[in-house]
Amino acid sequence: MLFILTGDIQIGKTRWLKSTCRKLAADGIPCAGVVAPGVWVPSEHGDANGFEKLGIDNLLLPQGERIPFARRRDLAQAEGMFDPNSQSAQIQLGWEISDDAIVQVNAHFDLIAARTHHNGRQSLLVVDELGRLELIRNQGLTSALALLDEGPNPAFPHALIVVRDVLVDPARERFAPSWGDPALVSPTQDAEEAIRRAFKATR
């Protein structure tokens, strides 16, 4: 089963995903892939809770290594970190995503793919998130896309991807041939229980 975690921005998708992965791992369902927590600082110019988002990190699962992944584009330009030739700049994203970071995360997914044939333990494949780079340009996290394109396998019978609501249709169109009709979920207890039921059904 492919789960698509979607919804408006800043509704707690990544926070829910991190918590759910911890709970699943504690119950014998490890998660492998990447979760993308934001980098926030207190600010009077921030959101309603008084925080401003400066960047995005990538948390590599299951080992927990954290790497800087993206910087807000205006900050990257002011700090001299903006690369006009980067993949993110070419598609005019609001974030400056380091091409080196993309290579690092893709290498992580390549290792995950290599282990699928040597690990009989069922795990949840997690990709946070697939955006316009991946679903429109077929760039960015290409190794994650390749692994998802293969569909379920004994090591990863189920997967969860995070996709903005405006990209749900392209995600469904791309992955339905391999996974069947995906289940759209939001960051709720019901979604966590649906993942658990899916694993019980394949054991």
C-alpha positions in Angstrom: 0.0 0.0 0.0 1.2 3.5 -0.8 0.1 6.2 1.6 0.2 9.8 0.5 0.4 12.2 3.4 -0.9 15.5 2.2 -2.6 18.7 3.3 -2.0 22.4 3.6 1.4 23.8 4.7 2.3 23.9 8.4 -0.4 21.5 9.6 2.2 19.3 11.3 2.8 16.6 8.7 6.5 16.2 9.4 6.0 16.4 13.1 3.4 13.7 12.9 5.6 11.6 10.7 8.6 11.8 13.0 6.4 10.7 15.9 4.7 7.9 13.9 8.1 6.5 12.8 9.3 6.4 16.4 6.1 4.6 17.5 6.2 2.1 14.6 9.9 1.3 15.2 9.1 0.7 18.9 6.5 -1.9 17.8 8.8 -3.7 15.4 8.1 -1.8 12.2 11.2 0.1 11.3 11.1 3.1 8.9 13.7 3.8 6.2 14.1 6.9 4.1 14.0 10.5 4.9 12.0 13.0 7.1 12.4 16.7 6.4 12.0 18.8 9.6 12.0 22.6 9.3 14.6 24.8 10.9 12.7 27.4 13.0 13.8 30.3 15.1 11.7 32.6 17.4 10.8 35.8 15.6 8.3 38.6 15.9 7.9 38.5 12.1 7.2 34.7 12.1 3.9 32.8 12.0 1.1 33.0 14.5 3.1 30.9 17.0 6.0 33.4 16.9 8.4 31.3 14.8 10.1 31.9 11.5 11.2 29.0 9.1 14.7 29.5 7.9 15.4 26.2 6.2 14.8 22.5 6.0 17.0 19.6 7.2 16.8 16.0 6.2 16.8 13.3 8.8 18.0 10.0 7.3 16.2 6.9 8.6 16.8 4.6 10.3 20.2 5.9 11.5 19.0 9.4 12.4 21.8 11.3 10.7 20.7 14.9 10.2 22.0 17.0 7.2 21.2 20.6 6.1 19.1 20.4 3.0 17.5 23.7 2.0 17.7 27.4 2.9 15.0 29.9 2.3 15.8 31.5 -1.1 15.9 35.1 0.1 18.3 34.2 3.0 20.5 32.1 0.7 20.8 35.1 -1.7 21.6 37.5 1.1 24.2 35.1 2.6 25.9 34.5 -0.8 24.8 30.8 -0.8 22.4 31.0 -3.8 23.5 29.0 -6.8 21.6 30.2 -9.9 22.5 26.9 -11.6 21.1 24.6 -8.9 18.2 22.4 -9.6 16.0 24.4 -7.2 17.0 27.7 -8.8 16.2 26.4 -12.3 12.6 25.7 -11.3 12.4 28.9 -9.2 11.6 27.3 -5.9 11.2 29.3 -2.8 14.0 27.3 -1.3 17.7 27.0 -2.3 18.4 23.3 -2.2 22.0 22.3 -2.3 22.8 20.0 -5.1 25.4 18.3 -2.9 22.7 17.6 -0.3 20.5 16.1 -3.0 23.4 13.8 -4.0 23.8 12.8 -0.3 20.2 11.9 0.1 20.1 10.0 -3.2 23.1 8.0 -2.0 21.1 7.1 1.1 18.2 5.8 -1.0 20.7 3.9 -3.2 21.9 2.1 -0.1 18.3 1.4 1.0 17.6 -0.1 -2.5 20.7 -2.3 -2.3 19.5 -3.7 1.0 16.0 -4.6 -0.1 17.2 -7.9 -1.5 19.2 -8.8 1.7 16.7 -7.9 4.4 13.7 -10.0 5.1 12.4 -7.6 7.8 9.4 -5.6 6.7 9.9 -1.8 6.9 8.0 1.3 5.9 9.6 3.3 3.1 9.3 7.0 3.9 10.0 10.0 1.6 9.4 13.5 3.0 8.8 15.1 0.6 8.3 14.8 -3.1 7.8 18.2 -4.7 7.8 19.9 -8.0 11.5 19.0 -8.6 10.6 15.3 -8.4 7.0 15.1 -9.7 7.1 17.7 -12.4 10.8 17.8 -13.5 11.9 14.2 -12.5 14.9 15.7 -10.7 15.8 16.0 -7.1 15.4 12.8 -5.1 15.6 10.6 -8.2 16.8 7.6 -6.3 13.7 7.7 -4.1 11.6 8.0 -7.2 13.3 4.9 -8.7 12.7 2.9 -5.6 9.1 3.9 -5.4 8.6 3.2 -9.2 9.5 -0.4 -8.5 6.4 -0.8 -6.2 6.2 -3.0 -3.1 8.7 -5.7 -2.4 9.3 -8.1 0.6 11.4 -5.6 2.5 9.1 -2.6 1.8 5.5 -3.8 1.3 4.3 -0.3 2.2 5.5 3.2 1.6 4.5 6.7 2.8 5.3 9.8 0.8 4.6 13.4 1.7 3.1 15.5 -1.1 1.5 18.9 -1.2 -2.2 18.8 -2.1 -1.6 20.5 -5.5 0.8 17.6 -6.5 -1.4 14.7 -5.4 -2.7 14.0 -8.9 0.8 13.8 -10.5 1.9 11.5 -7.6 -1.1 9.3 -8.0 -0.6 9.1 -11.8 3.0 8.2 -11.4 2.8 5.6 -8.7 -0.6 3.9 -9.2 0.7 1.5 -11.9 3.2 0.1 -9.4 1.2 0.4 -6.1 -2.4 0.5 -7.0 -4.7 3.3 -5.9 -2.9 5.1 -3.0 -4.5 6.0 0.3 -4.6 9.7 1.0 -4.0 10.4 4.7 -3.6 13.4 6.9 -1.6 13.7 10.2 -4.1 11.9 12.4 -4.3 8.9 14.7 -6.5 7.2 12.1 -3.6 7.4 9.6 -1.2 5.8 12.0 -3.7 3.0 12.7 -4.2 2.4 8.9 -0.4 1.9 8.5 -0.4 -0.6 11.3 -3.3 -2.5 9.8 -1.6 -2.6 6.4 1.5 -4.3 8.0 -0.6 -6.8 9.9 -2.4 -7.8 6.6 1.0 -8.6 4.9 2.5 -10.6 7.8 
